[in-house]
Amino acid sequence: MPATWNLWHGCRKISDGCTHCYVYRMDGSYGKNPSQIRKTTVFDLPVRKDRTGCYKIPSGELVYTCFTSDFLLEEADAWREEAWSMMRERWDLNFLFITKRIHRIQQCLPKDWGNGYENVRICCTVENQEQADFRLPFFLEAPIRHRSIICEPLLGSIHLFDYLGGWIDEVIVGGESGMEARVCDYAWVLDLREQCRQKQVDFSFRQTGARLRKGNVIHRIQRKWQHSQARKAGIDLCFSRGKEKML
């Protein structure tokens, strides 16, 4: 299992994809304010060592980074340079973060970023066409070695074709989970798959979401089955097999 490094917690909603945010749902269930941004007690997790002097996260691990916030969040600007420094120190780990604030990427990069750190994958979320057209130009213009597009929660049909190419490693698609989940239409999923097939970009149907429309029927799918049902669809594409990839 990948390691998890939630170095700060809390976020602010900025687009339709945030409406039913799981962090807000989770914090709300404990009576916490999810819009309160704070450093966590595991801020320095990647560089922590055990009693023998070895790093607690072993070499070669994939590290899911900042999954209870947004790595490019404005309120975290004062902490981000130290975060980049830890990523540089742990060059033997692979860090992955997902952002809805890719428009801030240029002002958030470290001075020695160059064409990107080899051990960092940046994933840009686009939940509908409006956000795809706004965010992806920033994403494609930025110097990033490893990049993925995340269409999750998928809230409508998205035309990605013109944004796909050798600079995008993969597209990951999924519906919305939770009691108030909006409908994900399987036709939108298949359309994105076809766009990826034509551009030979890896495609992954990650989860169905809680309400998946197939034809004229909306299927209610329990949380525990949403990932396995997506896998059973058997529609993933992998053009990079045999090629060297970070992840």
C-alpha positions as CSV (number, residue, x, y, z in Angstrom):
1,M,0.0,0.0,0.0
2,P,1.2,3.5,-0.8
3,A,2.3,5.7,2.1
4,T,0.1,8.8,3.0
5,W,1.6,12.2,3.8
6,N,-1.0,14.7,4.8
7,L,1.3,17.5,5.8
8,W,-1.5,20.1,6.2
9,H,-5.2,19.7,6.5
10,G,-8.3,21.7,5.6
11,C,-9.3,23.4,2.4
12,R,-11.6,25.9,0.7
13,K,-14.1,25.0,-2.0
14,I,-13.4,26.6,-5.3
15,S,-15.4,24.8,-8.0
16,D,-18.3,22.3,-8.7
17,G,-16.1,19.3,-7.9
18,C,-15.7,20.5,-4.3
19,T,-19.5,20.6,-3.6
20,H,-19.6,17.3,-1.8
21,C,-15.9,17.2,-0.7
22,Y,-15.0,14.2,1.4
23,V,-12.8,16.3,3.7
24,Y,-15.7,18.5,4.5
25,R,-17.9,15.5,5.0
26,M,-15.3,13.8,7.2
27,D,-14.5,16.8,9.4
28,G,-18.2,17.7,9.7
29,S,-18.9,14.3,11.2
30,Y,-16.4,15.1,14.0
31,G,-17.6,18.7,14.5
32,K,-14.5,20.2,13.0
33,N,-14.2,23.2,10.7
34,P,-12.9,21.9,7.4
35,S,-12.0,25.3,6.1
36,Q,-9.5,25.9,8.9
37,I,-6.1,25.2,7.4
38,R,-3.4,23.8,9.7
39,K,-0.1,22.1,9.7
40,T,-0.4,18.5,10.8
41,T,1.7,16.6,13.4
42,V,3.2,14.5,10.5
43,F,4.4,17.5,8.5
44,D,8.0,16.1,8.5
45,L,7.0,12.4,8.0
46,P,9.2,11.7,4.9
47,V,12.4,12.6,6.8
48,R,11.5,11.0,10.1
49,K,13.7,8.1,11.2
50,D,13.3,5.2,13.5
51,R,15.5,4.1,16.4
52,T,18.0,2.5,14.1
53,G,18.5,5.7,12.1
54,C,16.6,4.5,9.0
55,Y,13.8,6.5,7.4
56,K,10.3,5.4,8.5
57,I,9.1,5.5,4.9
58,P,11.3,3.0,3.1
59,S,13.0,3.7,-0.2
60,G,10.9,3.1,-3.3
61,E,7.5,3.9,-1.8
62,L,4.8,5.8,-3.6
63,V,3.7,8.7,-1.2
64,Y,0.1,10.1,-1.6
65,T,0.7,13.7,-0.7
66,C,-1.7,16.2,0.7
67,F,-4.9,14.2,0.2
68,T,-6.8,16.1,2.9
69,S,-6.1,19.5,1.4
70,D,-4.6,21.0,-1.8
71,F,-0.8,21.2,-2.1
72,L,-1.1,24.5,-3.9
73,L,-3.5,26.1,-1.4
74,E,-2.7,29.8,-0.8
75,E,-2.8,29.4,3.0
76,A,0.0,26.9,2.8
77,D,2.5,29.1,0.9
78,A,4.6,29.6,4.0
79,W,5.1,25.9,4.5
80,R,5.6,24.7,0.9
81,E,9.3,25.4,0.5
82,E,10.0,23.1,3.4
83,A,7.8,20.5,1.8
84,W,9.8,20.7,-1.5
85,S,13.0,20.4,0.5
86,M,11.8,17.1,2.0
87,M,10.9,15.8,-1.4
88,R,14.4,16.7,-2.6
89,E,16.0,14.9,0.4
90,R,13.9,11.9,-0.2
91,W,14.7,11.5,-3.9
92,D,14.3,7.8,-3.4
93,L,10.5,8.2,-2.9
94,N,7.8,8.9,-5.5
95,F,5.5,11.8,-4.4
96,L,2.0,12.3,-6.0
97,F,-0.4,15.1,-5.3
98,I,-3.7,16.2,-6.8
99,T,-4.7,19.8,-7.2
100,K,-7.6,22.0,-8.3
101,R,-5.3,25.0,-8.1
102,I,-2.9,24.4,-11.0
103,H,-3.3,28.0,-12.0
104,R,-0.9,28.8,-9.1
105,I,1.8,26.3,-10.1
106,Q,4.3,28.7,-11.5
107,Q,4.4,30.8,-8.3
108,C,4.6,27.7,-6.1
109,L,7.5,25.9,-7.6
110,P,10.9,25.8,-5.9
111,K,13.9,27.7,-7.4
112,D,15.7,24.5,-8.4
113,W,12.6,22.9,-10.0
114,G,14.0,23.1,-13.6
115,N,11.9,20.8,-15.8
116,G,10.5,19.1,-12.8
117,Y,11.6,16.8,-10.0
118,E,11.9,13.2,-11.3
119,N,10.2,11.9,-8.2
120,V,7.1,14.1,-8.2
121,R,3.9,13.4,-10.1
122,I,1.3,16.3,-10.3
123,C,-2.3,15.4,-11.1
124,C,-4.7,18.1,-12.2
125,T,-8.4,17.6,-11.5
126,V,-11.0,18.6,-14.1
127,E,-14.6,17.7,-13.3
128,N,-16.3,19.3,-16.2
129,Q,-15.6,21.1,-19.5
130,E,-15.4,24.5,-17.9
131,Q,-12.6,23.5,-15.5
132,A,-10.8,21.5,-18.2
133,D,-10.6,24.6,-20.4
134,F,-9.5,26.8,-17.5
135,R,-7.0,24.5,-15.8
136,L,-5.4,22.4,-18.5
137,P,-3.6,25.3,-20.3
138,F,-1.8,26.1,-17.1
139,F,-1.1,22.4,-16.6
140,L,0.4,21.9,-20.0
141,E,2.5,25.1,-19.9
142,A,4.1,24.2,-16.6
143,P,7.5,22.3,-16.5
144,I,6.4,19.0,-15.1
145,R,8.0,15.6,-15.7
146,H,5.1,13.4,-14.7
147,R,1.5,14.5,-15.0
148,S,-2.0,13.0,-15.0
149,I,-5.4,14.3,-15.5
150,I,-8.1,13.3,-12.9
151,C,-11.7,13.5,-14.1
152,E,-13.2,12.8,-10.7
153,P,-15.9,13.4,-9.8
154,L,-16.9,13.3,-13.4
155,L,-19.9,15.7,-13.6
156,G,-20.4,15.9,-17.4
157,S,-19.1,15.1,-20.8
158,I,-15.6,16.4,-21.3
159,H,-13.7,16.9,-24.5
160,L,-10.0,16.4,-23.6
161,F,-8.8,15.4,-27.1
162,D,-6.9,18.6,-27.8
163,Y,-5.1,18.5,-24.5
164,L,-3.9,14.9,-24.8
165,G,-0.5,13.9,-26.2
166,G,2.9,12.8,-25.1
167,W,2.9,15.4,-22.3
168,I,0.0,13.6,-20.5
169,D,0.8,10.2,-19.0
170,E,-2.7,9.1,-18.1
171,V,-6.3,10.1,-17.6
172,I,-8.1,8.8,-14.5
173,V,-11.9,8.8,-14.3
174,G,-14.4,8.3,-11.5
175,G,-17.9,9.1,-10.3
176,E,-18.8,10.9,-7.1
177,S,-19.2,9.0,-3.8
178,G,-21.3,9.9,-0.8
179,M,-25.0,10.1,0.1
180,E,-25.5,13.2,-2.0
181,A,-23.5,12.0,-5.0
182,R,-24.4,13.4,-8.4
183,V,-24.9,11.1,-11.3
184,C,-22.0,9.9,-13.4
185,D,-23.0,8.7,-16.9
186,Y,-21.1,5.7,-18.2
187,A,-21.4,7.2,-21.7
188,W,-19.1,10.1,-20.5
189,V,-16.6,7.5,-19.2
190,L,-16.6,5.6,-22.5
191,D,-16.2,8.8,-24.5
192,L,-13.1,9.8,-22.5
193,R,-11.7,6.3,-23.0
194,E,-12.1,6.6,-26.7
195,Q,-10.3,10.0,-26.7
196,C,-7.4,8.4,-24.8
197,R,-7.4,5.4,-27.2
198,Q,-7.1,7.7,-30.2
199,K,-4.2,9.7,-28.6
200,Q,-2.6,6.5,-27.0
201,V,-2.8,7.9,-23.5
202,D,-3.3,5.5,-20.6
203,F,-6.8,5.4,-19.2
204,S,-8.1,4.2,-15.9
205,F,-11.8,3.9,-14.7
206,R,-11.0,4.3,-11.0
207,Q,-14.5,4.1,-9.4
208,T,-18.1,4.1,-10.5
209,G,-19.3,6.6,-7.9
210,A,-22.5,6.1,-5.9
211,R,-24.9,6.8,-8.8
212,L,-23.9,5.5,-12.2
213,R,-26.2,5.9,-15.2
214,K,-26.1,3.2,-17.9
215,G,-28.6,3.9,-20.6
216,N,-31.9,4.9,-18.9
217,V,-31.1,3.3,-15.6
218,I,-29.3,4.9,-12.7
219,H,-27.5,2.2,-10.6
220,R,-27.0,2.9,-6.8
221,I,-23.7,1.4,-5.9
222,Q,-22.5,1.0,-2.3
223,R,-19.1,2.6,-1.4
224,K,-17.4,-0.7,-0.8
225,W,-18.2,-1.9,-4.4
226,Q,-17.4,1.3,-6.3
227,H,-13.8,0.5,-7.1
228,S,-14.2,-3.2,-7.8
229,Q,-17.2,-2.6,-10.1
230,A,-15.1,-0.1,-12.1
231,R,-12.4,-2.7,-12.4
232,K,-14.9,-5.3,-13.6
233,A,-15.8,-3.1,-16.5
234,G,-12.5,-4.0,-18.0
235,I,-12.1,-0.8,-19.9
236,D,-8.7,0.4,-18.7
237,L,-6.0,1.2,-21.3
238,C,-2.3,0.9,-20.9
239,F,-0.1,2.1,-23.8
240,S,3.0,2.6,-21.5
241,R,3.5,-1.0,-20.7
242,G,7.1,-1.8,-21.2
243,K,8.1,1.8,-21.1
244,E,9.9,3.4,-18.1
245,K,7.4,5.2,-15.8
246,M,7.7,6.7,-12.4
247,L,4.6,5.0,-11.1
